[in-house]
């Protein structure tokens, strides 16, 4: 009887208190930082013309028959994404206001890449890198921004092939390509480890060049199969979702400690695991190089030139990013061996020029968004910021990168042809 009373007291007092505390922590976490205050500040200083994240909806991708994932193609869906900062064209790609239509054929440039090439962090369609370069080159050129957030080098290749089947290709007298790329392939190395393919050594190579969203697709497909006529699984899903709603903030705290423990364990992995990880790392990045060589070969066979631009990233300046540095080191060793790719390596561009702030008793470069979030930003520093966040550029950063790419593009490539790209080593 005594035990029963304690049990009732638990549910009567502690259980509601825990739920209330969870919702308080959620409210606190949503209001101390973060996204809302960031975009309010960006609107206040005149950087964005919207009082919200104008790129939020562009991060939600739909399934696509050839590219795996893409921005919605329907007119109705595009209307929901379009705003004063971002506009999608009739094909569902970022609008380039300087790609003027006309009856005469033009020299076309396909601008390939992911979110940074798409222009996340930029304050208007006119200030994306492809638009700036098109404005510099003039009306004789048409630059098509075929970049989509989260796309990797394999999706860049597919988007090139898709363009060759597009009626717009008929308007091109010559066809060149520029890949502003690298970060999505580097990020994908980690995100693809969540796939069941990675757990099977024999299947791991099948992940090379897979989209980084693939584990999500795999998980959703697995859920779909399990939920079909399965009452027990559906009940389990309801319980799990309820627990997340009621105790989500406590779970986040537990997961953060668990992640810290996992990071410590990673540093102490066995030599055998290390060899396997190195094989996977080299395989993924070698696949990146092969994809770029195939793009170069296709463009070369069409009489044009391909330019590979490894995009800037502020993480390259951070001393504690050991695994990120290791990935970049492997990529550097691979591209050193290539004598047919025309490469501009901007991975460390702007890192020394980016404004530094005293953060956690250390003077470090912070992106515009981080400086605002940590309440360190001063309005007169806006024109000094090249990075919107670690992976994306501001208007200032885009203008500087565009100048570098423009000058390199005009010089044309003198590299030999990448015919060997079609036959992997």
C-alpha positions, 0 to 999 in steps of 0.5 A: 500500500505504501509503495502504491502511494509513492507510485501515485505521488510520482504520477501526480506531481513529478510526471507533470513537473517533468513535462512542464520543465521540458516545455520550459527548456524548449521555450528557453532554447527557442528564444535565447538563440536563435533563428528568429533573432538572427533574421530579425537582426538581418532585416533590421540592418537592411541585409534581407528584405524579409523578416524571416529566413528566405531560404528555409523552404529551399532546404526542403527537397522533393524526390526527383526521377534523375537527381534523387532530390530537387526543389519542387517543379510545380508552379504552386510549390515554387510560389510558396518558395519565392520571396523578395530575396529568392526566385525560382525560374520555370525549371525550378532553379535559381533565377538569374536576372542577367540571363536575358532571352533572345533569338540569337544563340549565345555562349552558355555556361552551366553553373553547377554546385549546391547551396553556396552556388545556389546562393544561400546567404545572398540577399537577392537573385542579382547577387548570386555568383552566376548572376554577378559573372553573367553581368560582367560577361554581358548579353552575349552569354547566358549562365544557367544556375543549375545548383540545388541545396545539398547536391553533390558532384554526382548530381552536378553531373546528372544536371549537366546531362539533363540540360543537354536534353533541355530545349534551352541547349539549342540556344547555345553556340558554345557550352562551358561549365563551372562547378562551385563545389566541394562542401556537399561531397565532404559533408556527405562522407559523414551523413552517408555513414547513417545508411545500412549500406555503410554497416556492410563492408561489402556494400559500402562502395555503393555509397560512393557519390550517393546523395547525402539525403540517401539515408533519409530516403532509405529510412523513410522507405523502411518505415513505409514497408513496416507500417503497411498493415503493422499495428504494432509498429504504428503503436511504437511510432506513436509512443516514440513521437509522444516521448519526443514531444513530452521529454524531447529537451531531456533527450537532447541533453542525453544525446549531446553527452552521448555524442561527446562520448562517441567523439572520444571513442572515435579518437581511440578506434582500432587500426583495422577500423582506421584502415576501413575508414580511410578506404571509404574516405579515399573512395568517396573523394576519388569519386568526387574527382572522377565526377568532375573529370567526366563533366570536363570530358563531356564539356570538352567534347562539346567544344567547351571548357570546365572550371572546378572551383573548390569553395571557401569554408570557414571551418578550414580555419578552425583548429579543433576540426581534426576530421574535417582537416583530414578530409581536406588533406585527402582531397588535396592529395587527390587533386595534386595528381590530376593534370587535366582539371582546371582547378581554382582552390578557394577553400581557405579564401577569406579565412584570414580576412574574416572579422575575428571576435573574442569567443570563449576566451579566444580570438577567432574568426566568426561568420556573420550569422554566428557573430549576430547569434552570440551578440558580438556583431557591430553594424559597421562590420557588415562590409567586412564579412565574407562568410554568412555562415561557415559554408555560405558567403555573404554578398561581399564574399560572392562579389570577391569570388565572382571576380576570381572566377571571372578572371580565370574563366576569361583565361581559358583552360590549357589543360589536357583532355580528361579522356581517362575520366571515362575509365576509372583507375 
